[in-house]
Amino acid sequence: MVRMIISSIVIMLLGLAQVSAHDAWFEPNDGKFVILYGHGEELESYDISKIKEVKAHDGQGNGTVLDVKKREDGKAVVAPPDNTVMLTMVFDNGFWVKTEEGWKNVSKRNVGSYLESCHSMKFAKHIIDWSPVLTNAVGLKMEIVPLKNPMSLKTGEVLQVKVLLDGKPVEGVTVATGGGHKSGMTTNNAGIVDVLIEKPGFQFISASYRVPLRNNPDADELLLSSNLTFYVE
């Protein structure tokens, strides 16, 4: 009996990780950018149809939709033009329902009874080269906006970022670094939080937030996560 209970708990936690703790982000690769999905260093496969949009943004703030191609290993890849300073992505992870058996990647209308239900959406921004225009929002449902050039920072310095929901600052958003979502950092009433640059190299800042949905036939809340990635020397 104890073993069965432990197994059920593990299944529920794994399902919850799929819903909230995972991210989708960009990684440079031979002049192109591969889209990765997972939690920290733990990468997982994904359905590329969940990638709803990838845009390349230039230094003047113009955005161009890119073609997403599938590699032999199943991962998606994009090839932005040379004048791209930032990539953005919308990743729809679908509807999730928690039942007594664990989490399922279905709408609440597909189950008889459930404990929780949500629509999981993920958003990503990767800075390739700095432009002052990147301190402006680009129109994602939820996004992290750097308030200065993060690529100019050194280890031990602080980057202020603002978290926006529907273009407006939002208070109480959980913000973390390193590809995880466990952190004591939360945004203030202006949507701003200070992020410490802990080490050189690839930087991963993530934010997560829950929004109640009313009279929605598929889910009771919208579970949003967004990340901002870039490199520092």
C-alpha positions in Angstrom: 0.0 0.0 0.0 2.8 2.4 0.9 4.6 1.6 -2.3 1.4 2.4 -4.3 0.9 5.7 -2.5 4.5 6.7 -3.2 4.1 5.7 -6.9 1.0 7.8 -7.2 2.8 10.8 -5.6 5.7 10.5 -8.0 3.4 10.3 -11.0 1.5 13.5 -9.9 4.8 15.3 -9.3 6.1 14.3 -12.7 2.9 15.5 -14.3 3.0 18.8 -12.4 6.6 19.3 -13.6 5.5 18.9 -17.2 2.9 21.6 -16.6 4.7 24.2 -14.7 8.4 23.7 -14.2 9.3 23.0 -17.9 10.4 25.7 -20.3 11.0 26.0 -24.1 14.0 28.1 -25.1 16.5 28.8 -27.9 20.1 27.6 -28.1 22.5 28.7 -30.8 23.9 26.0 -33.1 26.1 26.7 -36.2 24.4 29.9 -37.1 20.9 28.6 -36.4 18.9 28.2 -33.2 17.6 25.0 -31.9 14.4 25.0 -29.7 14.9 23.0 -26.6 12.3 21.8 -24.1 12.8 20.6 -20.6 13.7 21.6 -17.0 17.2 22.9 -16.5 19.7 20.4 -17.9 17.0 17.7 -18.3 15.9 17.9 -21.9 12.8 16.2 -23.2 11.2 15.5 -26.6 8.2 17.6 -27.6 5.6 17.9 -30.3 6.8 20.8 -32.6 3.1 21.6 -33.4 3.1 23.2 -29.9 5.4 25.9 -31.3 2.8 28.4 -32.4 5.1 31.3 -33.5 8.8 32.2 -33.7 9.8 35.8 -34.6 13.1 37.4 -35.4 13.3 41.1 -34.2 15.7 43.6 -35.6 17.3 46.7 -34.0 14.4 48.9 -35.1 11.8 46.8 -33.4 10.5 45.1 -36.5 9.4 41.4 -36.1 9.4 38.8 -38.8 7.8 35.4 -38.5 10.3 32.5 -39.1 9.8 29.1 -40.6 10.2 26.3 -38.0 11.8 23.2 -39.4 12.1 19.8 -37.8 15.6 18.1 -37.5 16.2 14.4 -37.7 16.4 14.3 -33.9 12.9 15.7 -33.6 13.9 19.1 -32.3 12.8 22.3 -34.1 15.3 24.7 -35.6 15.1 28.3 -37.0 17.5 30.3 -39.1 17.1 34.1 -38.4 18.4 36.8 -40.8 21.7 38.4 -40.0 20.2 41.6 -38.6 18.3 39.8 -35.9 18.9 41.1 -32.3 16.3 38.9 -30.6 14.2 35.8 -31.1 10.8 35.3 -29.5 8.6 32.2 -29.2 5.1 31.2 -28.3 4.8 27.6 -27.1 1.4 26.2 -26.3 1.8 23.2 -24.0 -2.0 22.5 -24.1 -4.6 21.6 -21.5 -3.7 19.7 -18.4 -6.0 18.0 -15.8 -5.1 16.6 -12.5 -7.2 13.6 -11.5 -6.7 11.0 -8.7 -4.6 9.0 -11.1 -2.2 12.0 -11.8 -1.8 14.7 -14.5 -3.1 14.2 -18.0 -2.5 16.3 -21.1 -6.2 16.8 -21.9 -9.0 19.3 -21.4 -11.3 19.1 -18.4 -14.2 18.3 -20.7 -12.5 15.0 -21.4 -12.7 13.7 -17.9 -15.6 13.0 -15.6 -14.1 14.5 -12.4 -10.8 16.2 -11.6 -8.9 18.1 -8.9 -7.2 20.8 -11.0 -7.1 21.9 -14.6 -5.1 24.5 -16.5 -4.0 25.7 -19.9 -0.2 25.8 -20.0 1.4 28.5 -22.2 5.2 29.2 -22.5 7.0 32.2 -23.9 10.7 32.8 -24.7 13.0 35.6 -25.6 16.6 35.1 -26.6 18.9 38.2 -27.0 21.5 37.7 -29.7 22.8 41.3 -29.9 21.9 44.3 -27.9 19.7 47.2 -29.1 18.0 49.8 -26.9 14.7 48.8 -28.5 14.8 45.6 -26.5 13.9 47.6 -23.3 10.4 47.8 -24.9 7.7 45.1 -24.9 7.2 43.0 -28.0 3.6 41.9 -27.3 3.9 38.4 -25.8 1.1 37.4 -23.5 3.7 37.3 -20.7 7.3 38.5 -21.1 10.4 39.5 -19.3 11.8 42.9 -20.3 15.4 43.8 -19.5 15.7 47.5 -18.3 19.3 47.8 -19.5 21.8 45.8 -21.7 22.2 42.5 -19.9 25.1 41.5 -22.1 27.3 44.3 -20.7 27.1 42.9 -17.2 29.7 40.9 -15.3 29.5 38.3 -12.6 28.2 39.8 -9.3 26.3 42.6 -11.0 22.5 43.0 -11.0 20.1 43.2 -13.9 16.7 44.8 -13.3 13.9 43.2 -15.3 10.2 43.9 -15.6 7.6 41.2 -16.0 4.6 42.1 -18.1 1.2 40.4 -18.5 -0.8 41.6 -21.4 1.6 44.5 -21.7 1.1 45.7 -18.1 3.5 45.2 -15.1 2.4 42.5 -12.7 3.2 42.1 -9.0 3.9 38.9 -7.2 5.4 37.0 -10.1 7.9 34.2 -9.2 11.2 34.8 -10.9 14.1 32.4 -10.9 17.5 31.8 -12.6 19.2 28.8 -14.0 16.3 27.1 -15.7 14.3 26.4 -12.5 11.1 27.9 -11.0 12.0 27.7 -7.3 13.0 31.0 -6.0 12.3 33.5 -3.3 12.4 36.4 -5.9 9.0 38.0 -6.7 8.2 41.2 -8.7 7.3 44.4 -6.8 4.2 46.5 -7.5 5.9 47.9 -10.6 6.6 44.4 -12.0 10.3 44.8 -11.4 12.8 42.5 -9.7 16.6 42.5 -9.4 18.4 39.5 -10.8 21.9 38.7 -9.8 24.4 37.5 -12.5 25.9 34.6 -10.7 28.3 33.3 -13.3 29.5 34.0 -16.9 28.1 32.3 -19.9 24.5 31.4 -20.7 21.9 33.2 -18.5 18.4 31.8 -18.0 15.8 34.0 -16.2 12.3 32.5 -15.9 9.0 33.7 -14.5 5.8 31.9 -13.8 2.2 33.1 -13.0 -1.3 31.7 -12.7 -4.4 33.5 -14.0 -7.9 32.2 -13.1 -10.2 31.4 -16.1 -13.9 31.9 -15.7 -16.5 29.9 -17.6 -13.9 28.2 -19.7 -14.9 24.8 -20.9 -11.3 23.5 -21.1 -9.5 24.8 -18.0 -9.9 26.6 -14.7 -6.7 28.6 -14.9 -4.1 29.8 -17.3 -0.6 28.7 -16.2 2.0 31.0 -17.8 5.8 30.8 -17.9 8.2 33.0 -19.7 12.0 33.1 -20.0 14.7 35.5 -21.1 18.1 34.1 -22.2 21.4 35.7 -23.2 25.1 35.3 -22.8 27.5 37.4 -20.7 31.3 37.2 -20.7 
